[in-house]
């Protein structure tokens, strides 16, 4: 038997031994959700232990108004919009970036913000706008790109920021009291940047436990084990399972670059509403690169699509199959809500891996 | 979206590294991880190395597992 199989069996045995009564653990991060489904971890867990998905999918929590603002930008003739691929098919109020591209708008998919620098240099007559969606994992890379554009005197690159911060969202979720969770698997790659300290409120204010967890199936099983051990020992602490990548203090330089370029701002999250200091906007000295200001695009609050339960799914209040649209009107081929679109959305994962479970 | 892929640094030129992801080689920026050197394993996200991977911890991650095995040893029907 392969070494990993033996380890997995050992961990599963320990989980079975430790589960006592009913427990709900939330995996905050969408990448965890996908790994859990792909590896079949749910099918190994005892009935009393429920894993629920949280708000950690940047594409899923981006509200309709912000998608529409990006679409409005693409209708300006001089603008080229750059986006990560996941966002292309997220429906706005009446269109999507993918649909707009089919109409001939200049929209390009990139895999790294560094591509934006190359494209801007190669197309001096165009105004290049990077639609920046992401959490703390991504924001330092965006910030470094902004600084590089400034250093290299690239004047035709702009940023449309839809970036968000994870700890304020967790706080809002727990404060609402509705999610009813016993412990949290905390996002490994957000934590690479921010470290352990920003989660301390989880233990201090809510007496809940959290474990920063990696993304391999064995990491996730070990993370669950660590939560169960805390429970058994009556502890509520923030622990780090993903020690090979996450330092307690995070990546100090990345945080510093991020803080140099961005400042926290109130932001609306799909499902969670407006949360103070949970978004990132460019600081005053970089304002001339802020697409929302330069192109004067106000942000409108818009309703989620009728019938779509993404908002509740993102808070752990509903499971995707509880949504009346799931698998019927809303499928990965023809999605209504973002949780079905994104490769790490909970609905997409349920549809792809979970229907038969 | 928060995918991070581990790879090994093959060579470095200024702040760009050539990284080997199990046979596929790609460039990544070291702006967020300037202390990384040739031979290091780094975690790469959207074209940026965001942290060096700690080999000691990677190998030592079995600590908890060993503990479990020890605590279970007496009772387990040891299917291994």
Contacts between the chains, C-beta under 8 A, distances in Angstrom:
chain1	res1	chain2	res2	distance
A	1	B	80	7.1
A	6	B	80	5.0
A	7	B	62	7.2
A	7	B	65	5.7
A	9	B	79	6.4
A	9	B	80	6.8
A	10	B	65	5.7
A	10	B	68	5.8
A	10	B	69	6.0
A	10	B	72	7.5
A	10	B	80	7.4
A	11	B	65	6.9
A	11	B	68	7.2
A	13	B	68	7.9
A	13	B	72	6.5
A	13	B	76	6.9
A	14	B	68	4.7
A	14	B	72	6.9
A	17	B	72	7.4
A	29	B	2	6.3
A	30	B	1	7.4
A	30	B	2	7.6
A	31	B	1	7.8
A	31	B	2	5.4
A	31	B	3	6.2
A	56	B	2	7.5
A	57	B	1	7.2
A	58	B	1	4.9
A	58	B	2	7.7
A	59	B	1	6.4
A	84	B	1	6.7
A	84	B	46	7.8
A	86	B	1	6.2
A	111	B	46	6.8
A	111	B	47	6.8
A	112	B	46	4.8
A	112	B	47	2.8
A	112	B	48	7.4
A	113	B	46	6.2
A	113	B	47	7.1
A	114	B	29	6.1
A	114	B	47	4.9
A	114	B	48	7.8
A	115	B	47	7.6
A	133	B	1	7.3
A	134	B	1	5.9
A	134	B	2	7.6
A	134	B	46	7.9
A	135	B	1	7.6
A	135	B	2	6.2
A	137	B	1	7.7
A	137	B	2	4.2
A	137	B	4	7.2
A	137	B	45	5.6
A	137	B	50	7.1
A	138	B	1	6.8
A	138	B	2	7.2
A	138	B	45	6.9
A	138	B	46	5.9
A	140	B	32	5.2
A	140	B	48	7.3
A	140	B	50	7.0
A	141	B	29	7.8
A	141	B	32	6.8
A	141	B	45	6.7
A	141	B	46	5.0
A	141	B	47	7.0
A	141	B	48	4.2
A	141	B	50	7.6
A	144	B	29	7.0
A	144	B	31	4.5
A	144	B	32	6.1
A	144	B	48	6.8
A	148	B	31	7.6
A	187	B	2	6.4
A	188	B	4	7.7
A	189	B	2	4.3
A	189	B	3	7.5
A	189	B	4	4.7
A	189	B	43	7.5
A	189	B	45	6.5
A	189	B	50	7.5
A	190	B	2	6.3
A	192	B	4	7.0
A	192	B	43	6.5
A	192	B	50	5.5
A	192	B	51	4.8
A	193	B	50	6.7
A	215	B	4	7.8
A	222	B	61	7.6
A	222	B	64	6.0
A	222	B	65	7.4
A	225	B	64	6.8
A	225	B	68	7.3
A	226	B	64	7.1
A	243	B	54	6.9
A	243	B	57	4.2
A	243	B	60	8.0
A	243	B	61	7.0
A	244	B	53	5.4
A	244	B	54	5.0
A	244	B	55	7.7
A	244	B	57	4.0
A	244	B	58	4.1
A	244	B	61	6.4
A	245	B	4	7.4
A	245	B	43	5.5
A	245	B	51	5.5
A	245	B	53	5.8
A	245	B	54	7.4
A	246	B	51	7.7
A	247	B	51	7.6
A	251	B	32	6.5
A	251	B	33	7.3
A	251	B	50	6.2
A	251	B	51	5.7
A	253	B	32	6.3
A	253	B	33	7.7
A	253	B	34	7.2
A	254	B	32	4.5
A	254	B	33	7.9
A	254	B	50	6.4
A	257	B	31	7.6
A	257	B	32	6.8
A	342	B	1	7.6
A	344	B	1	6.6
